[in-house]
């Protein structure tokens, strides 16, 4: 069944009537029960603490599962005619400055040129980027595709327009600031061949590199890089080994075109269409995988740019959670577990970070004034210590694999950073109610030579290319 066509499987509807009534009933019942029976509030607190303790244990378990990054197979035995046709799509909006650098990076991809098709999908009203593209000498396989005006004006709508014109057996998407490993397409093609038709999509790791040696906001950039490292170097490879679905990244995911079309492409109304599509692939009986050749990106920059991007991500997570809790077909216990431990945990953590940390700070301050030790329960101390430690260890391990710095100062800086996540969650909830389908555009900078620290896992693919 095509749930997008049925309506309930699209984020065009934020909440169905049943969902809205159910949420209102649960909130009303919870408040009334807590007011009538104080022990209920205590039980609710203990349940929440136990949930976050379980989440911390899950994160530590993922480190044990993820032993190392997947190793790319050799393409030495592949003949020219063995390589499948590949379509590359970059959906861009207001990216005139960075466009020349993107074209240069795409042209560096090591793949048979007569097997490539590429689109720069540009919005019809983006005259500056269209003009910039017309002045560039594009590779023979890469062309400009102007997306006609329509609603909603989102990245997934542009991707669907390009998908309808794709002739490749496989398709991948890149963002304006992306710098993909030249051998990434070849690794993905070999992965699809080795894993068989059940594999519908593979995700390449995204790695963050600072724009310049002396960033004006290094702590924020490094927190962002550590988050990416924990997700793409630890969480996704481990979930793949466990046979679980996961939310895709917004770029560098490689699809089997026949499956992507059968699913109806991306949900144009979901502002994190990547997260939604990962679970729709799973529901349809297909698998997700990961590869090792990375794509390098730059961090969003200062808080004024970071906040709108994170707000959009969390708003899209709320949309995705709402969509995928409307029916049960195809999920199974693995699907529900993965949805809760990724989308649900991300939203829950962002929602409570600031409140929990403020409460701990007040308890510690009052205890210091009374010259006593903080009077937290055993479970409270366990959640605090194990939760923070699990986050730090996961980020440190992921950063080591990705070759990005993450030390004691970064661990300390993560505490105020988590306050920002709660601020972004509040923004996301408000924006979901007022402007559910508005796409908050993140501007990209035109610095073309990012700096990266020495990597313990050398990138042989770029050297070879």
C-alpha positions as CSV (number, residue, x, y, z in Angstrom):
1,X,0.0,0.0,0.0
2,X,1.3,3.5,-0.9
3,X,0.8,5.3,2.4
4,X,1.8,8.6,0.9
5,X,-1.0,8.4,-1.6
6,X,-3.4,7.3,1.2
7,X,-2.6,10.6,2.9
8,X,-1.8,9.3,6.4
9,X,1.7,8.4,5.4
10,X,2.7,11.9,4.6
11,X,3.7,14.8,6.8
12,X,1.2,17.0,4.9
13,X,-1.1,16.0,7.8
14,X,0.7,16.9,11.1
15,X,-1.7,15.0,13.4
16,X,-4.7,13.0,12.5
17,X,-7.8,13.5,14.6
18,X,-7.2,10.3,16.5
19,X,-3.7,11.3,17.3
20,X,-4.7,14.8,18.5
21,X,-7.5,13.4,20.7
22,X,-5.2,10.6,22.1
23,X,-2.4,13.1,23.0
24,X,-4.9,15.4,24.7
25,X,-6.4,12.5,26.6
26,X,-3.0,11.2,27.8
27,X,-1.8,14.7,28.9
28,X,-5.1,15.4,30.7
29,X,-5.1,12.0,32.4
30,X,-1.5,12.4,33.5
31,X,-2.0,15.8,35.0
32,X,-5.2,14.8,36.8
33,X,-3.6,11.6,38.2
34,X,-0.5,13.5,39.4
35,X,-2.7,16.0,41.2
36,X,-5.0,13.4,42.7
37,X,-2.3,11.0,43.7
38,X,1.2,12.4,44.4
39,X,2.7,8.9,44.2
40,X,1.8,8.8,40.5
41,X,4.2,11.7,39.9
42,X,6.9,9.9,41.7
43,X,6.3,6.8,39.6
44,X,6.4,8.8,36.4
45,X,9.7,10.3,37.4
46,X,11.2,6.9,38.2
47,X,9.9,5.6,34.9
48,X,11.5,8.5,33.0
49,X,14.8,8.0,34.8
50,X,14.8,4.3,34.0
51,X,14.1,5.1,30.4
52,X,17.1,7.4,30.1
53,X,19.3,4.8,32.0
54,X,18.2,2.3,29.4
55,X,19.1,4.7,26.6
56,X,22.6,5.2,28.1
57,X,23.1,1.4,28.3
58,X,22.0,1.2,24.6
59,X,24.6,3.8,23.6
60,X,27.4,1.9,25.4
61,X,26.2,-1.3,23.8
62,X,26.4,0.2,20.4
63,X,30.1,0.9,20.9
64,X,30.7,-2.8,21.7
65,X,28.7,-3.9,18.6
66,X,30.5,-1.4,16.3
67,X,34.0,-3.0,16.2
68,X,35.3,-1.0,13.2
69,X,34.1,0.7,10.1
70,X,33.1,-1.5,7.2
71,X,36.0,-2.3,4.8
72,X,35.5,-1.4,1.2
73,X,36.0,-4.3,-1.3
74,X,38.5,-4.0,-4.1
75,X,37.2,-3.0,-7.5
76,X,40.2,-4.3,-9.4
77,X,38.3,-7.2,-11.0
78,X,35.4,-5.1,-12.3
79,X,35.2,-4.6,-16.0
80,X,33.9,-1.3,-17.5
81,X,30.6,-2.9,-18.5
82,X,30.1,-4.2,-14.9
83,X,29.5,-0.8,-13.4
84,X,25.8,0.1,-13.2
85,X,24.4,3.4,-14.3
86,X,24.4,6.0,-11.6
87,X,22.4,9.2,-11.1
88,X,23.7,12.0,-8.9
89,X,21.4,14.8,-7.7
90,X,22.3,18.0,-5.9
91,X,19.2,20.0,-5.0
92,X,20.3,23.6,-4.4
93,X,18.7,26.9,-3.4
94,X,20.6,30.2,-3.2
95,X,24.0,28.5,-3.6
96,X,25.6,30.7,-6.3
97,X,28.8,31.3,-4.4
98,X,29.6,27.7,-3.5
99,X,28.3,26.1,-6.8
100,X,31.7,26.2,-8.6
101,X,33.3,24.3,-5.8
102,X,30.6,21.7,-5.7
103,X,30.9,21.1,-9.5
104,X,34.7,20.7,-9.1
105,X,34.2,18.1,-6.3
106,X,31.5,16.2,-8.3
107,X,33.8,16.1,-11.3
108,X,36.5,14.5,-9.2
109,X,34.3,11.4,-8.6
110,X,36.1,8.3,-9.8
111,X,33.4,6.5,-11.9
112,X,33.0,5.7,-15.6
113,X,31.7,8.9,-17.2
114,X,29.5,7.2,-19.7
115,X,27.7,5.5,-16.7
116,X,27.0,8.8,-14.9
117,X,24.0,11.1,-15.1
118,X,23.9,14.2,-12.9
119,X,21.4,17.0,-12.1
120,X,21.8,20.3,-10.4
121,X,18.2,20.7,-9.4
122,X,17.6,24.5,-9.0
123,X,14.4,26.3,-8.1
124,X,12.8,28.4,-10.9
125,X,13.0,31.6,-8.8
126,X,16.7,31.1,-7.8
127,X,17.9,33.3,-10.7
128,X,21.4,33.9,-9.1
129,X,22.3,30.2,-8.9
130,X,20.8,29.5,-12.4
131,X,22.9,32.3,-13.8
132,X,26.0,31.0,-12.0
133,X,25.4,27.5,-13.4
134,X,25.0,28.8,-16.9
135,X,28.5,30.4,-16.7
136,X,30.2,27.2,-15.6
137,X,31.7,24.5,-17.9
138,X,29.9,21.5,-16.6
139,X,31.0,17.9,-17.1
140,X,29.2,16.2,-20.0
141,X,27.2,14.0,-17.6
142,X,26.1,16.9,-15.4
143,X,23.2,19.2,-16.4
144,X,21.0,21.9,-14.9
145,X,17.4,20.9,-14.1
146,X,15.1,23.8,-13.3
147,X,12.4,22.7,-10.8
148,X,9.1,24.5,-11.7
149,X,7.3,26.6,-9.1
150,X,5.1,24.6,-6.8
151,X,4.1,23.7,-3.2
152,X,5.8,23.0,-0.9
153,X,9.1,24.5,-1.8
154,X,11.3,21.9,-0.2
155,X,14.4,19.9,-0.9
156,X,12.4,16.6,-1.2
157,X,10.1,18.1,-3.8
158,X,13.1,19.0,-5.9
159,X,14.5,15.5,-5.4
160,X,11.3,13.9,-6.6
161,X,11.3,16.1,-9.7
162,X,14.8,14.8,-10.5
163,X,13.9,11.2,-9.6
164,X,11.2,11.2,-12.3
165,X,14.0,12.0,-14.9
166,X,16.7,9.6,-13.5
167,X,18.0,6.9,-15.9
168,X,20.4,5.3,-13.5
169,X,20.1,2.0,-11.7
170,X,21.2,3.7,-8.5
171,X,20.9,7.3,-7.3
172,X,22.7,9.4,-4.7
173,X,22.2,12.9,-3.4
174,X,24.7,15.5,-2.3
175,X,24.4,18.9,-0.7
176,X,26.0,22.2,-1.8
177,X,28.9,22.0,0.6
178,X,29.6,18.3,0.2
179,X,33.1,16.9,-0.6
180,X,32.5,13.2,-1.3
181,X,35.3,10.6,-1.4
182,X,36.0,10.0,-5.1
183,X,35.6,6.2,-4.7
184,X,32.3,6.4,-2.8
185,X,30.1,5.5,-5.8
186,X,32.2,2.5,-6.6
187,X,32.0,1.2,-3.1
188,X,28.2,1.7,-3.0
189,X,27.8,-0.1,-6.3
190,X,29.9,-3.1,-5.1
191,X,27.9,-3.1,-1.8
192,X,24.6,-3.4,-3.7
193,X,26.0,-6.2,-5.8
194,X,27.3,-8.2,-2.9
195,X,24.2,-7.8,-0.6
196,X,21.6,-8.5,-3.3
197,X,18.2,-7.0,-4.2
198,X,17.0,-6.8,-0.5
199,X,19.4,-3.9,0.1
200,X,17.6,-0.7,-0.9
201,X,19.9,2.0,0.4
202,X,23.4,2.5,1.9
203,X,24.5,5.5,3.9
204,X,28.0,6.9,3.6
205,X,29.4,8.5,6.8
206,X,29.3,12.3,7.0
207,X,32.3,13.9,8.6
208,X,32.6,17.5,9.7
209,X,35.7,19.6,9.0
210,X,36.3,23.1,10.3
211,X,36.1,25.8,7.7
212,X,39.4,27.4,8.7
213,X,42.2,27.0,11.2
214,X,41.0,29.8,13.5
215,X,37.2,29.3,13.6
216,X,35.4,32.1,15.5
217,X,33.2,29.5,17.2
218,X,35.4,26.4,17.6
219,X,33.6,24.9,20.5
220,X,30.3,24.9,18.7
221,X,31.9,23.5,15.5
222,X,33.5,20.7,17.5
223,X,30.3,19.8,19.3
224,X,28.6,19.5,15.9
225,X,31.4,17.4,14.5
226,X,31.3,15.1,17.6
227,X,27.6,14.6,17.2
228,X,28.1,13.5,13.6
229,X,30.9,11.2,14.5
230,X,28.8,9.5,17.2
231,X,26.0,9.0,14.7
232,X,27.8,8.0,11.5
233,X,30.8,6.2,12.9
234,X,29.2,4.4,15.9
235,X,25.4,4.3,15.9
236,X,24.5,3.6,12.2
237,X,27.2,0.9,11.6
238,X,26.2,-0.8,14.9
239,X,22.5,-0.7,14.0
240,X,23.3,-2.1,10.6
241,X,25.1,-5.0,12.2
242,X,22.1,-5.6,14.5
243,X,19.8,-5.6,11.4
244,X,17.8,-2.5,12.5
245,X,16.5,0.4,10.4
246,X,17.7,3.9,11.1
247,X,17.0,7.5,10.0
248,X,19.1,8.4,6.9
249,X,21.4,11.4,6.7
250,X,20.3,14.2,4.5
251,X,23.0,13.5,2.0
252,X,25.3,10.8,0.6
253,X,22.6,8.1,0.8
254,X,22.6,5.8,-2.2
255,X,19.4,4.2,-3.4
256,X,18.2,1.4,-5.7
257,X,16.1,3.5,-8.1
258,X,13.5,0.8,-8.6
259,X,12.8,0.7,-4.9
260,X,12.8,4.4,-4.5
261,X,10.2,4.8,-7.2
262,X,8.1,2.0,-5.9
263,X,8.0,3.9,-2.5
264,X,6.9,7.2,-4.2
265,X,10.2,8.9,-3.6
266,X,10.6,11.3,-0.7
267,X,7.8,12.9,1.3
268,X,7.8,16.5,0.0
269,X,6.0,17.7,3.1
270,X,8.5,16.3,5.6
271,X,11.4,18.7,6.5
272,X,13.6,15.7,7.4
273,X,12.6,13.6,4.5
274,X,15.7,11.5,5.0
275,X,14.6,10.3,8.5
276,X,11.2,9.4,7.2
277,X,12.5,7.5,4.1
278,X,14.7,5.2,6.2
279,X,11.7,3.8,8.0
280,X,9.5,3.6,4.9
281,X,12.2,1.5,3.3
282,X,12.1,-0.8,6.3
283,X,8.3,-1.0,6.3
284,X,8.4,-2.2,2.7
285,X,10.5,-5.2,3.5
286,X,13.9,-3.8,2.4
287,X,17.2,-3.4,4.3
288,X,19.5,-0.4,4.9
289,X,23.3,-0.6,5.0
290,X,26.4,1.6,5.5
291,X,29.6,2.1,3.5
292,X,33.0,3.5,4.6
293,X,33.9,6.1,2.1
294,X,33.0,9.5,3.7
295,X,31.6,12.8,2.6
296,X,33.1,15.8,4.2
297,X,30.9,18.7,5.2
298,X,31.4,22.0,7.0
299,X,29.6,22.9,10.3
300,X,26.7,25.4,10.1
301,X,28.7,28.0,12.1
302,X,27.5,30.4,14.8
303,X,24.3,29.9,16.9
304,X,22.3,32.1,14.6
305,X,22.8,29.6,11.8
306,X,23.0,26.5,14.0
307,X,19.6,27.1,15.7
308,X,17.4,27.2,12.5
309,X,19.0,24.1,11.2
310,X,18.6,22.2,14.4
311,X,15.0,23.5,14.7
312,X,14.2,22.1,11.3
313,X,15.7,18.7,12.2
314,X,13.7,18.4,15.4
315,X,10.6,19.6,13.7
316,X,11.1,16.9,11.0
317,X,11.7,14.3,13.7
318,X,8.3,15.3,15.3
319,X,6.7,15.0,11.8
320,X,8.3,11.6,11.2
321,X,7.3,10.3,14.6
322,X,3.7,11.4,14.0
323,X,3.6,9.8,10.6
324,X,5.1,6.4,11.6
325,X,2.8,5.9,14.6
326,X,-0.3,6.0,12.5
327,X,-0.2,2.4,11.4
328,X,1.6,-0.8,12.4
329,X,2.1,-2.7,9.2
330,X,5.7,-3.6,8.4
331,X,7.4,-2.3,11.5
332,X,7.7,-5.3,13.7
333,X,9.5,-5.1,17.1
334,X,12.8,-4.2,15.5
335,X,11.3,-1.3,13.6
336,X,9.5,0.1,16.7
337,X,12.6,-0.3,18.8
338,X,14.7,1.5,16.3
339,X,12.2,4.3,15.9
340,X,12.1,4.8,19.7
341,X,15.9,4.6,20.2
342,X,16.6,7.1,17.4
343,X,13.8,9.5,16.6
344,X,12.1,9.1,20.0
345,X,15.3,9.3,22.0
346,X,16.5,12.3,20.1
347,X,13.3,14.2,20.7
348,X,13.1,13.1,24.4
349,X,16.6,14.1,25.2
350,X,16.4,17.5,23.5
351,X,13.1,18.1,25.4
352,X,14.4,17.5,28.9
353,X,18.1,18.4,28.7
354,X,17.8,21.9,30.0
355,X,15.2,21.2,32.6
356,X,17.1,18.3,34.1
357,X,20.4,20.1,34.1
358,X,18.9,23.2,35.7
359,X,17.3,21.0,38.4
360,X,20.6,19.3,39.1
361,X,22.3,22.7,39.3
362,X,19.8,24.0,41.8
363,X,20.0,20.9,44.0
364,X,23.8,21.1,44.0
365,X,23.8,24.9,44.7
366,X,21.4,24.5,47.6
367,X,23.4,21.6,49.0
368,X,26.6,23.7,48.8
369,X,24.9,26.5,50.6
370,X,23.9,24.1,53.4
371,X,27.4,22.5,53.2
372,X,26.0,19.1,52.4
373,X,26.3,16.6,49.6
374,X,23.6,16.9,46.9
375,X,20.6,14.8,47.9
376,X,19.9,13.0,44.7
377,X,18.4,9.5,44.7
378,X,20.6,6.5,43.8
379,X,18.7,6.2,40.5
380,X,19.1,10.0,39.9
381,X,22.9,9.7,40.4
382,X,23.0,6.7,38.1
383,X,21.1,8.5,35.3
384,X,23.3,11.6,35.6
385,X,26.6,9.8,35.7
386,X,26.0,7.0,33.3
387,X,24.0,9.2,30.9
388,X,26.7,11.8,30.6
389,X,29.5,9.2,30.5
390,X,27.7,7.3,27.7
391,X,27.4,10.5,25.6
392,X,31.0,11.4,26.1
393,X,32.4,8.0,25.4
394,X,30.3,7.6,22.3
395,X,31.4,10.9,20.9
396,X,35.0,10.4,21.8
397,X,35.1,7.0,20.1
398,X,33.3,8.3,17.0
399,X,35.5,11.4,16.8
400,X,38.6,9.2,17.0
401,X,37.4,7.1,14.0
402,X,36.4,10.3,12.1
403,X,39.7,12.0,12.8
404,X,38.1,15.0,14.6
405,X,39.2,16.4,17.9
406,X,37.2,15.8,21.1
407,X,38.9,16.3,24.4
408,X,38.2,17.3,28.0
409,X,37.3,20.9,27.1
410,X,34.8,19.6,24.5
411,X,33.3,17.3,27.1
412,X,32.8,20.2,29.5
413,X,31.4,22.4,26.7
414,X,28.8,19.7,25.8
415,X,26.8,20.7,29.0
416,X,25.8,24.2,27.8
417,X,25.5,22.8,24.3
418,X,22.7,20.5,25.6
419,X,20.9,23.6,26.8
420,X,20.9,24.8,23.2
421,X,19.3,21.5,22.1
422,X,16.3,22.2,24.5
423,X,16.0,25.7,23.0
424,X,15.9,24.2,19.5
425,X,13.2,21.7,20.6
426,X,11.0,24.5,21.9
427,X,11.4,26.4,18.7
428,X,10.6,23.2,16.7
429,X,7.4,22.5,18.6
430,X,6.2,26.1,18.1
431,X,7.2,26.0,14.4
432,X,5.5,22.7,13.9
433,X,2.2,24.3,15.1
434,X,2.6,27.5,13.2
435,X,4.6,26.6,10.0
436,X,4.9,22.9,9.8
437,X,6.2,22.8,6.2
438,X,8.4,25.8,6.1
439,X,12.0,24.8,5.1
440,X,14.6,26.8,7.1
441,X,17.4,27.2,4.7
442,X,21.0,26.9,6.1
443,X,23.4,29.2,4.2
444,X,26.7,27.5,3.2
445,X,30.0,29.2,3.1
446,X,32.4,29.3,0.1
447,X,35.6,28.3,1.9
448,X,36.9,25.6,-0.3
449,X,39.8,24.1,1.7
450,X,38.6,22.9,5.1
451,X,41.1,21.8,7.7
452,X,41.0,18.3,9.3
453,X,43.2,16.9,12.0
454,X,45.4,13.8,11.2
455,X,43.2,10.8,10.9
456,X,44.1,7.5,12.5
457,X,42.1,5.9,9.7
458,X,43.7,7.2,6.5
459,X,41.5,8.1,3.5
460,X,43.2,5.9,0.9
461,X,40.3,6.5,-1.6
462,X,41.1,10.2,-2.1
463,X,44.8,9.4,-2.4
464,X,44.2,6.7,-5.0
465,X,41.9,8.9,-7.0
